[in-house]
């Protein structure tokens, strides 16, 4: 049995250990609190995003703003060149120009996403070069059942296809008067975000739908859709979508001219169930406003509208149980056109973004008193799974 002195020594030792742990924990808390206070006092970028930035990034924004207001000045250019080396990892490209500060770049890309209907529904990946490749399983794997101890037959090797987005440089050339740029009250950065994001989003959306792949993304309508089903024979070429005909040569038909068995809305339901069940979760409708104005009047056999408007502002309308995404660059209704698409585009279409935006002053002074900026980014796109989407074709069959 330990004596009193041994017990006292053990208690003293345990108390010392506890005190050391307590001091260490207290020191850690003080360090974390100090860091939080430092973060709280860190400069903030004034603007709608309210993003917290480092002192280097804040200085980059300041230098960039000064250069935007006076881009021909050697002083503002030299200041930006010096500051940019500390704030970003990329400097001027061989053709001149600067990287747009990360905070502004994020704002532009976010606005582009808000304005671009395809960016909202497709799969978007960040890539470092135009050599980006995806391997996609296009079927061919077999399966089976066996009992305990039975031999297992060899299954088929999965069929993989290489998906290579085609890339191009999308650009915008906003211009502002020298007087506006010199006005300290003019929000030149906000102006740049608004003008560039809108123009870039319009150009991108058109390419994602119908781009031909030459110095631009390949749109999902570039390869002419065919009537062959997913399991049809002969099999469709990879990247080619299936179309469902309206049954009318110039539109969807009307109740007054159609047979009693045919309703204009029938093709919509046929399209929904032509898409495999695994893709329907998350599937959306794509059409432009003109087409939506026609389809919104469709009724079922009981006279009920199949288009359901949302009662909540900002929420999408529903059609046949799936949300509608308006995409103004979808074709209009017309003979042999494909005015409506339906599918899970997050699985069916890939958008590949290269990092960063770059900006240059237009050196060709064509309009005295006006300063033009050339802002661009590299982007690619490609259909990655042609089973994930269907289109409606205005045709008899």
KAZIFEN-V43407 format. One record per residue. N is the residue number from 1. OMEGA is omega in whole degrees, 0 to 359 (NA if undefined). Layout:
[[N	OMEGA] [N	OMEGA]]
//
This chain:
[[1	182] [2	178] [3	185] [4	183] [5	179] [6	178] [7	180] [8	180] [9	179] [10	179] [11	178] [12	180] [13	179] [14	179] [15	178] [16	178] [17	180] [18	180] [19	179] [20	178] [21	180] [22	179] [23	179] [24	179] [25	179] [26	179] [27	179] [28	179] [29	179] [30	179] [31	180] [32	179] [33	179] [34	180] [35	179] [36	179] [37	178] [38	178] [39	181] [40	182] [41	181] [42	182] [43	179] [44	175] [45	179] [46	180] [47	184] [48	185] [49	181] [50	184] [51	176] [52	184] [53	177] [54	177] [55	179] [56	180] [57	178] [58	178] [59	177] [60	178] [61	180] [62	179] [63	180] [64	179] [65	180] [66	179] [67	178] [68	183] [69	181] [70	189] [71	181] [72	181] [73	176] [74	182] [75	181] [76	178] [77	179] [78	178] [79	180] [80	179] [81	181] [82	184] [83	185] [84	180] [85	181] [86	187] [87	182] [88	182] [89	181] [90	179] [91	179] [92	176] [93	184] [94	181] [95	184] [96	180] [97	184] [98	171] [99	175] [100	179] [101	187] [102	182] [103	178] [104	179] [105	179] [106	179] [107	180] [108	181] [109	178] [110	177] [111	178] [112	178] [113	180] [114	183] [115	184] [116	182] [117	182] [118	177] [119	181] [120	186] [121	184] [122	176] [123	181] [124	179] [125	175] [126	182] [127	181] [128	180] [129	180] [130	178] [131	183] [132	181] [133	171] [134	173] [135	184] [136	177] [137	181] [138	175] [139	178] [140	179] [141	180] [142	179] [143	181] [144	180] [145	175] [146	173] [147	180] [148	179] [149	179] [150	177] [151	180] [152	177] [153	182] [154	179] [155	180] [156	176] [157	179] [158	178] [159	182] [160	177] [161	176] [162	177] [163	181] [164	176] [165	172] [166	188] [167	172] [168	178] [169	177] [170	185] [171	176] [172	181] [173	177] [174	177] [175	179] [176	180] [177	178] [178	179] [179	179] [180	181] [181	181] [182	181] [183	184] [184	180] [185	180] [186	180] [187	186] [188	179] [189	177] [190	177] [191	181] [192	180] [193	183] [194	185] [195	185] [196	183] [197	180] [198	182] [199	180] [200	181] [201	179] [202	181] [203	180] [204	184] [205	179] [206	181] [207	181] [208	180] [209	189] [210	180] [211	183] [212	177] [213	178] [214	182] [215	178] [216	175] [217	174] [218	182] [219	182] [220	175] [221	182] [222	176] [223	185] [224	179] [225	179] [226	184] [227	183] [228	179] [229	183] [230	181] [231	182] [232	180] [233	357] [234	183] [235	177] [236	173] [237	182] [238	180] [239	180] [240	181] [241	174] [242	174] [243	174] [244	183] [245	177] [246	183] [247	179] [248	189] [249	186] [250	180] [251	180] [252	184] [253	178] [254	180] [255	184] [256	183] [257	182] [258	175] [259	181] [260	182] [261	185] [262	173] [263	180] [264	182] [265	183] [266	184] [267	178] [268	178] [269	177] [270	180] [271	179] [272	185] [273	170] [274	177] [275	181] [276	186] [277	182] [278	181] [279	187] [280	177] [281	183] [282	180] [283	180] [284	174] [285	173] [286	177] [287	177] [288	185] [289	180] [290	178] [291	179] [292	179] [293	177] [294	185] [295	181] [296	182] [297	182] [298	178] [299	176] [300	184] [301	180] [302	177] [303	180] [304	177] [305	179] [306	176] [307	182] [308	177] [309	178] [310	177] [311	182] [312	180] [313	179] [314	179] [315	185] [316	172] [317	182] [318	178] [319	183] [320	176] [321	181] [322	186] [323	180] [324	176] [325	180] [326	179] [327	190] [328	180] [329	170] [330	182] [331	173] [332	176] [333	180] [334	183] [335	177] [336	177] [337	178] [338	188] [339	184] [340	173] [341	180] [342	179] [343	176] [344	187] [345	175] [346	175] [347	188] [348	185] [349	180] [350	170] [351	182] [352	180] [353	167] [354	184] [355	167] [356	173] [357	178] [358	184] [359	179] [360	173] [361	178] [362	184] [363	179] [364	182] [365	181] [366	179] [367	179] [368	179] [369	180] [370	176] [371	182] [372	178] [373	180] [374	182] [375	186] [376	176] [377	178] [378	181] [379	178] [380	179] [381	181] [382	171] [383	183] [384	179] [385	184] [386	174] [387	189] [388	181] [389	175] [390	176] [391	176] [392	179] [393	176] [394	183] [395	178] [396	182] [397	NA]]
//
